[in-house]
């Protein structure tokens, strides 16, 4: 496994086991609650983890542009 935990998505919280979560489309770059408000300018572009979580609550995806490509969590992925 890489340097980041891929068990639970830091954005949506589902246990997808993926670097890029198919449920919210957040790319796990190691960001956590400690720096959730920081925009890292990496694979998630101009999104902070906090803002991506807000987007997920509103749109069901880390960014509204991903709302059409994400999928619902499977029963085994619930936290």
N, C-alpha and C positions, 0 to 999 in steps of 0.2 A: 504494500500500500504506500501511496505517496506521503508527502509531509503533512497533508491535511486529513482530518477525519472525514470520511465520506459516508459514514453510517447514517447520520441524521443531517438533513439540510438545515443550515443555519437560518435560512429565510423562512421556509414554510414549516419546518419541523418534522416533515415526513421522513421515514427511513428508506430512502430510495437507493442508497449505496452508490450514488453516481457523483462524479465531479460536477457535471452540469445536470441539475435536477429536472427530470421530465415533468414534474408536477408544477413547478413555478418558473423554471428556466433560469434560476440563479446559478452562477458558476462559483463553486466553493473555492475561494482564494485564501482561505485561512482567517478571514475576518470573523470576529466574534462580538459578543456583547460589549467587551472592553473598548472596542473602537468602531462600534456600529454606526456612528454618525460620520465617519470619515469616508470620503470618496477616494478610492485607491487608484483610480484611473487605469485599471487593469482590464480583465476580461468582462467586467460588469459595466464598463464605460463610465458614465457620469452618475451612477447609482451608488448611494451608500446602502449598507445593509438595513439601516432603519427605514429608509425611504422604500427599499424593495419590499420590506415586510408590510409597510402601509399599502403599497400597490397590491400585494398579494391579498390583503384583507378586502380591498375594494374591487379589484379586477380579476382575482384568481390567478395572477401571474406577477412575477417580479417587476415587470414593465408592461404597460397596456399593449404594446406592440406584440407581445408574446401570448396574449390571451387566446388566440386562435390555434396555437400550436402545442399548448400544454395539455396534459391529460389528468384525469382524476386519479387520486391515489388508490392503489390496490389495497385490499383488506390487510395484507401482511406488512404494509408500509406505515400503518398508523402508529403514532408515538406510544 
